[in-house]
Amino acid sequence: MTRVSACLALLVACGSDPQLEPGEERPGGDTTLLLLVSGSQAYTFPSSNLSSERRGPFFTGNAFFGQAWVTAPSTTTARDGLGPTFNGAACSTCHFRDGRGTPPEDNATLTSVLIRLSIPGVDEHGGPLPDPAYGGQFQPFGVREVPGEGRVFVRWTEEAGAYEDGTPYSLRRPEYVFEDLSFGPLSSEIQFSPRVAPHMIGLGLLEAIPAARLEELADPDDADGDAISGEIQRVWDPEAGAMAIGRFGWKSEQPTVRHQTAGAFFGDLGITSSLHPVENCPPGQDDCAAAPNGGAPEIDDELLEKVSFYSRTLAPPFRPRALESEVLRGRSVFRRLSCDGCHVANHQTGTLEGFPELSDQSIWPYTDLLLHDMGPDLADARPVFEADGQEWRTPPLWGLGYLESVNGHQNLLHDGRARGFAEAILWHGGEAEEAREAFRALSEADRARLIAFLESL
């Protein structure tokens, strides 16, 4: 804490623009990681205001997040039950160092990117219908005698463009190819969506943003005429037996961190829980259905809660560059382009039951947690509850400046196609088309300032 305060005082004394808003350099409020740690570990620390007594569940959850699950039956009964089909053996397979996944190079098999599947229509709760042979998520791997569902890889096509000042750029467009399918062809009406694993910081703080705040920001009919019409996602909550506000996932498919955690265990690792008690074996996958399991359920509520506790309390890192002159000028460009119309900078958390550390915090995640039309170029043509095929949740921007240090890349957007912030902006369409075109019209100096600001978050 002393070192951080000293660094800020030095920046002010050296004449940097002093017009930083109070607390802006600490995006997670009192939870913010204030240590000047190695960038590679920036996402891995508990909330700074978490007491020593409260860190026990954090580190237990960390252990089960990082360690591989094994095939049942096993002497390791706390971690058996992997599969029968799955995407990875551990949460950290996709969230390495609690960070973000990335698509592979051309013609390589996906690893930290999963593929959601559905067909037209909705289930009894308004959610997507799974593919009849492959279910709701493509599973390339299987345990022992259980075949994986096949292989999916990506091909890239470069598309040239230029800023208004003539500076060229290139965007890469993905094409996904399914091969070696074990259970026949996908439905002729298949709707699929690639999803990169996002970084894990600050999830509990996002959960603690009051519903009233989201309702205040929502403007589905664009009543204020600003061409931005954020919409609240509403999803089925099986525990409450009712619809709830969605907050997590690329289309806000999950209402709470607990639901997101249980959904990832089930969909990615094949681990059942009280929220998903039945093994993920679509009709016709007989070897999957006959495979031994790791108990019913395979992760009990106590352990699920500890992993959820861990996921809720990962700290957003401090912003050491927040007072740099070019960063502050870039923030002004960000606002001038109305990027903050969706990437809303600041929120006040409410009371999150059982988490006083996350309650009543002023946070700076740069998201409104709402659904927005991002245009046809980013569309996946796969509706999910209230989200149509062109709508995506505004992703939080906090901590993304550390992404290259943590995970060795800067690949952004839901499928990782963008190689850095500039390409991510250039892919924006729909409600963000005006902001994108304004970005294309910026001078080279202002483009650099905007990127400097984003890389400071």
C-alpha positions in Angstrom: 0.0 0.0 0.0 2.8 2.4 0.9 4.6 1.7 -2.4 1.5 2.3 -4.4 0.8 5.6 -2.6 4.4 6.6 -3.2 4.1 5.9 -6.9 1.0 7.9 -7.3 2.5 10.8 -5.4 5.5 10.7 -7.6 3.4 10.8 -10.8 1.5 13.9 -9.5 4.8 15.6 -8.5 6.2 15.0 -11.9 3.4 17.1 -13.5 1.1 14.4 -14.9 -2.5 15.5 -15.5 -4.0 15.4 -11.9 -7.6 15.0 -13.1 -8.0 11.4 -12.1 -11.4 10.7 -10.6 -11.3 9.6 -7.0 -10.6 5.8 -6.7 -10.2 5.3 -10.5 -6.7 3.8 -10.1 -8.2 1.1 -7.8 -10.8 -0.6 -10.1 -12.0 -3.0 -7.4 -12.3 -0.5 -4.6 -11.0 -1.9 -1.4 -10.7 -5.4 -3.0 -8.1 -4.1 -5.5 -4.7 -5.9 -5.6 -2.4 -3.1 -4.4 0.9 -5.1 -4.6 3.2 -4.3 -7.5 3.5 -7.9 -8.4 4.8 -9.7 -11.5 2.5 -9.1 -14.4 2.2 -12.8 -15.0 0.4 -13.3 -11.6 -1.8 -10.2 -11.8 -5.1 -12.1 -11.9 -4.3 -14.7 -9.2 -4.6 -12.8 -5.9 -7.5 -12.7 -3.4 -9.3 -9.5 -2.6 -7.1 -7.2 -0.6 -9.7 -6.8 2.1 -10.3 -10.5 2.6 -9.3 -11.4 6.2 -6.9 -14.2 7.0 -9.8 -16.3 8.3 -11.7 -15.8 5.0 -8.7 -16.8 2.9 -9.0 -20.5 3.8 -12.0 -21.1 1.4 -10.3 -19.0 -1.2 -7.2 -21.2 -1.3 -9.3 -24.4 -1.1 -11.3 -23.2 -4.1 -8.0 -22.2 -5.8 -6.7 -25.8 -5.4 -9.8 -27.4 -7.0 -9.8 -24.7 -9.7 -6.2 -25.5 -10.7 -5.9 -29.2 -10.3 -7.0 -31.8 -12.9 -10.0 -34.0 -12.3 -9.6 -37.7 -13.0 -11.7 -40.5 -14.4 -14.0 -42.4 -12.1 -13.6 -44.7 -10.2 -10.5 -43.4 -8.5 -8.9 -43.4 -5.1 -8.9 -39.6 -5.4 -12.6 -39.4 -4.6 -12.8 -35.7 -4.1 -11.7 -35.1 -7.7 -13.0 -38.0 -9.7 -15.9 -38.0 -12.2 -14.2 -36.2 -15.2 -16.4 -36.5 -18.3 -17.5 -38.9 -19.7 -17.0 -36.3 -22.4 -15.3 -33.0 -21.8 -13.4 -29.9 -23.0 -10.6 -29.9 -20.4 -9.6 -31.7 -17.3 -9.2 -28.6 -15.1 -10.7 -25.1 -14.9 -7.2 -23.8 -15.4 -6.9 -25.6 -18.7 -8.8 -22.7 -20.2 -8.3 -20.0 -17.5 -4.5 -20.3 -17.2 -3.4 -18.1 -14.3 -7.0 -17.2 -14.0 -6.7 -15.5 -17.3 -8.1 -15.6 -20.8 -8.1 -18.3 -23.4 -7.1 -17.8 -27.1 -7.9 -19.4 -30.4 -5.1 -21.3 -32.1 -3.3 -20.5 -35.3 -4.7 -21.6 -38.7 -6.0 -25.2 -39.0 -5.2 -26.0 -35.3 -7.6 -27.7 -32.9 -9.4 -25.5 -30.4 -8.3 -25.9 -26.8 -9.2 -22.9 -24.6 -12.2 -22.0 -26.9 -15.4 -24.0 -26.6 -18.3 -24.3 -29.1 -21.9 -23.9 -27.9 -24.5 -25.8 -30.0 -28.2 -25.4 -30.5 -31.0 -25.7 -33.1 -33.9 -23.3 -33.8 -36.6 -23.1 -31.1 -36.6 -22.8 -27.3 -36.9 -25.1 -24.3 -39.6 -24.9 -21.6 -37.8 -22.0 -20.0 -37.0 -20.0 -23.1 -33.5 -21.2 -23.4 -31.8 -22.7 -26.5 -32.5 -26.2 -27.7 -29.5 -28.6 -27.9 -28.4 -30.4 -31.0 -30.1 -33.8 -30.8 -26.9 -35.8 -31.2 -24.2 -33.6 -29.6 -26.1 -31.6 -27.0 -25.5 -28.0 -26.0 -21.7 -27.9 -26.2 -19.3 -29.7 -28.4 -17.0 -32.1 -26.4 -13.9 -33.2 -28.2 -12.5 -35.5 -25.5 -13.8 -38.6 -23.8 -12.6 -40.8 -20.9 -11.3 -44.4 -21.4 -13.7 -46.2 -23.7 -15.9 -43.2 -24.3 -15.3 -41.5 -27.7 -14.9 -37.7 -27.9 -17.5 -36.1 -30.1 -15.0 -35.1 -32.8 -12.7 -32.3 -33.7 -13.2 -28.6 -34.5 -10.5 -26.3 -35.8 -10.4 -22.8 -37.1 -9.2 -21.2 -40.4 -8.4 -17.5 -40.7 -9.0 -15.2 -43.6 -7.3 -11.8 -43.6 -9.4 -8.8 -44.6 -7.6 -5.5 -45.5 -8.8 -2.1 -44.4 -7.5 1.4 -43.8 -8.0 4.3 -41.4 -9.2 7.5 -42.9 -5.6 8.9 -42.8 -4.6 6.0 -45.1 -2.8 3.8 -42.5 -3.6 0.2 -43.4 -4.8 -2.5 -41.1 -5.9 -6.1 -41.4 -8.6 -8.0 -39.6 -8.8 -11.8 -39.4 -12.2 -13.6 -39.9 -12.6 -17.1 -38.4 -14.1 -20.1 -40.1 -14.8 -23.2 -38.0 -14.6 -26.7 -39.4 -16.0 -29.8 -37.7 -14.3 -33.1 -38.5 -14.2 -36.8 -37.4 -17.7 -36.5 -35.9 -18.4 -39.6 -33.8 -22.2 -39.6 -33.9 -23.1 -38.6 -37.4 -23.6 -35.1 -38.8 -24.6 -32.1 -36.8 -28.2 -31.0 -37.4 -28.8 -29.4 -40.7 -30.2 -26.4 -38.7 -27.2 -26.2 -36.4 -26.5 -22.9 -34.6 -23.0 -22.8 -33.1 -21.0 -20.2 -31.2 -17.3 -20.2 -30.3 -16.6 -18.8 -26.8 -13.2 -17.9 -25.5 -12.6 -18.4 -21.7 -12.6 -14.9 -20.2 -10.3 -13.7 -17.4 -11.7 -14.3 -13.9 -11.1 -11.1 -11.8 -13.8 -9.1 -10.1 -16.7 -11.5 -10.7 -18.2 -11.2 -7.3 -18.1 -7.4 -7.6 -20.1 -7.6 -10.9 -22.6 -9.9 -9.1 -22.9 -7.2 -6.4 -24.0 -4.4 -8.8 -27.7 -3.8 -7.8 -30.4 -4.9 -10.2 -31.7 -1.4 -10.0 -28.5 -0.1 -11.5 -28.9 -2.3 -14.5 -32.5 -1.3 -14.9 -31.4 2.3 -14.7 -28.9 1.8 -17.6 -31.1 -0.4 -19.7 -32.7 1.4 -22.7 -34.1 -1.3 -25.0 -36.2 1.1 -27.1 -33.5 3.8 -27.2 -35.8 6.3 -25.5 -32.9 8.8 -25.2 -32.1 8.7 -28.9 -28.4 8.0 -28.5 -28.5 4.9 -30.8 -27.5 2.7 -27.8 -30.2 0.3 -26.6 -28.9 -1.9 -23.9 -31.2 -4.7 -22.8 -31.2 -6.8 -19.6 -30.8 -10.5 -20.1 -33.3 -12.7 -18.3 -32.5 -16.4 -17.8 -33.8 -19.4 -16.0 -32.6 -19.8 -12.4 -33.2 -23.5 -11.5 -32.7 -23.0 -7.8 -35.2 -20.1 -7.6 -37.5 -21.8 -10.1 -38.0 -18.4 -11.8 -36.4 -16.1 -14.3 -33.5 -14.0 -13.1 -31.2 -11.3 -14.5 -28.3 -12.8 -16.4 -24.8 -11.3 -15.8 -22.1 -13.9 -16.7 -21.1 -15.5 -19.9 -20.7 -13.8 -23.3 -24.4 -13.5 -23.7 -25.1 -13.2 -19.9 -26.5 -16.8 -19.7 -25.9 -17.2 -16.0 -27.4 -15.2 -13.1 -24.7 -15.7 -10.4 -21.1 -16.8 -10.0 -22.4 -20.0 -8.4 -24.5 -20.8 -11.5 -21.6 -19.9 -13.8 -19.2 -22.1 -11.8 -21.6 -25.1 -11.8 -22.3 -24.6 -15.5 -18.6 -24.6 -16.3 -18.0 -27.7 -14.2 -20.8 -29.4 -16.1 -20.3 -28.1 -19.6 -16.5 -28.0 -19.7 -15.4 -30.9 -17.4 -18.5 -33.1 -17.3 -18.8 -32.7 -13.5 -22.3 -33.0 -12.1 -23.6 -30.9 -9.2 -26.9 -30.1 -7.5 -27.6 -27.6 -10.3 -26.7 -30.1 -13.0 -27.3 -33.6 -11.5 -27.6 -35.6 -14.7 -24.5 -36.6 -16.8 -24.2 -34.8 -20.1 -24.8 -37.7 -22.4 -27.1 -36.9 -25.4 -29.3 -39.6 -26.8 -27.3 -42.2 -28.8 -24.1 -41.7 -26.9 -24.4 -45.1 -25.3 -20.8 -45.4 -24.1 -21.1 -42.1 -22.4 -24.3 -43.1 -20.6 -22.8 -46.4 -19.5 -19.5 -44.9 -18.1 -19.0 -44.9 -14.3 -19.4 -41.7 -12.5 -17.8 -40.0 -9.5 -20.9 -40.0 -7.3 -24.2 -38.2 -7.4 -23.3 -35.4 -7.6 -19.6 -35.4 -8.4 -19.0 -32.1 -6.8 -20.9 -31.5 -3.6 -22.4 -28.1 -2.6 -19.7 -27.4 0.0 -16.9 -27.7 -2.5 -18.9 -26.0 -5.3 -19.3 -23.1 -2.9 -15.6 -22.9 -2.2 -14.7 -22.8 -5.9 -17.5 -20.1 -6.3 -16.0 -18.2 -3.3 -12.6 -18.3 -5.0 -14.1 -17.1 -8.3 -16.0 -14.3 -6.6 -13.0 -12.9 -4.7 -10.2 -12.7 -7.2 -9.0 -9.2 -7.0 -8.8 -6.7 -9.9 -5.2 -5.4 -10.1 -4.2 -1.8 -9.4 -3.6 0.6 -12.4 0.0 1.9 -12.1 -0.3 3.9 -15.3 -3.6 5.6 -14.4 -2.0 9.1 -14.0 0.1 9.1 -17.1 -0.7 12.1 -19.3 -1.2 10.0 -22.5 -3.5 7.6 -20.6 -5.7 10.5 -19.3 -5.8 12.0 -22.8 -6.8 8.5 -24.1 -9.6 8.4 -21.5 -10.9 11.7 -23.0 -10.9 10.2 -26.5 -12.7 7.1 -25.1 -15.4 9.4 -23.7 -15.5 11.6 -26.8 -16.2 8.5 -29.0 -19.0 7.5 -26.5 -17.4 4.2 -25.8 -18.6 4.7 -22.2 -22.2 4.4 -23.5 -21.8 0.6 -23.2 -18.5 0.3 -21.3 -19.8 2.2 -18.3 -16.8 3.1 -16.2 -18.1 3.2 -12.6 -20.6 1.5 -10.4 -21.4 1.3 -6.7 -22.0 -2.3 -5.5 -24.8 -3.1 -3.2 -25.0 -5.6 -0.4 -24.0 -9.1 -1.6 -25.1 -11.6 1.1 -22.2 -13.3 2.8 -19.6 -11.1 1.1 -19.1 -7.9 3.1 -15.7 -7.4 1.3 -17.6 -7.0 -2.0 -20.4 -4.9 -0.7 -20.6 -1.1 -0.9 -17.6 -0.7 -3.2 -17.0 1.9 -5.8 -15.7 -0.1 -8.8 -14.4 0.6 -12.3 -15.1 -2.4 -14.5 -16.1 -0.6 -17.7 -19.2 -2.6 -18.5 -23.0 -2.1 -18.2 -23.6 -5.9 -18.1 -26.3 -5.4 -20.8 -26.9 -6.9 -24.2 -26.1 -4.8 -27.2 -26.5 -5.4 -31.0 -22.9 -5.6 -32.3 -23.8 -6.0 -35.9 -23.6 -8.8 -38.4 -19.8 -9.2 -38.5 -19.7 -10.4 -34.9 -23.0 -12.3 -35.1 -23.2 -16.0 -34.2 -26.8 -16.4 -35.3 -27.5 -18.3 -32.0 -30.2 -16.8 -29.8 -29.9 -17.3 -26.0 -33.0 -16.3 -23.9 -33.4 -12.5 -24.6 -30.2 -12.3 -26.7 -30.5 -12.6 -30.4 -27.8 -13.7 -32.7 -26.2 -10.3 -33.0 -26.4 -9.4 -29.3 -23.6 -9.7 -26.8 -23.0 -8.6 -23.2 -20.6 -5.7 -22.8 -17.4 -7.4 -21.6 -15.6 -5.8 -18.6 -12.4 -4.1 -19.6 -10.7 -4.0 -16.2 -7.4 -5.9 -16.0 -7.1 -6.4 -19.8 -3.9 -4.3 -19.8 -2.2 -7.2 -18.0 -3.4 -9.8 -20.5 -0.2 -10.2 -22.5 1.8 -10.5 -19.3 -0.5 -13.2 -17.9 -1.4 -15.2 -21.0 1.1 -14.1 -23.7 -1.4 -12.6 -26.1 -3.9 -9.7 -26.5 -6.6 -11.6 -28.4 -10.0 -10.1 -27.7 -13.7 -10.5 -28.4 -15.9 -13.5 -27.8 -13.9 -15.7 -30.2 -10.5 -14.1 -29.8 -10.3 -12.9 -33.4 -9.1 -9.4 -32.5 -5.3 -9.2 -32.0 -5.4 -6.2 -29.7 -7.6 -3.3 -28.8 -7.5 -1.6 -32.2 -8.8 -4.7 -34.0 -11.5 -5.2 -31.4 -12.8 -1.7 -32.0 -12.7 -2.2 -35.7 -14.9 -5.3 -35.5 -17.6 -3.3 -33.7 -20.8 -2.8 -35.5 -24.5 -2.3 -34.8 -24.9 0.1 -31.9 -21.2 0.7 -31.9 -20.8 1.4 -35.6 -20.7 5.2 -35.1 -18.0 4.8 -32.4 -16.0 2.5 -34.7 -16.1 5.0 -37.6 -15.1 7.8 -35.3 -12.1 5.7 -34.3 -11.2 5.1 -37.9 -11.3 8.9 -38.4 -9.0 9.7 -35.5 -5.5 11.0 -36.0 -2.7 8.5 -35.4 -1.8 10.3 -32.2 -5.3 10.0 -30.8 -5.6 6.4 -31.8 -2.4 5.7 -29.8 -3.7 7.6 -26.8 -6.9 5.6 -26.8 -5.0 2.3 -27.0 -2.7 3.6 -24.2 -5.7 4.2 -22.0 -7.2 0.7 -22.7 -3.9 -0.9 -22.0 -3.7 0.9 -18.7 -6.9 -0.7 -17.4 
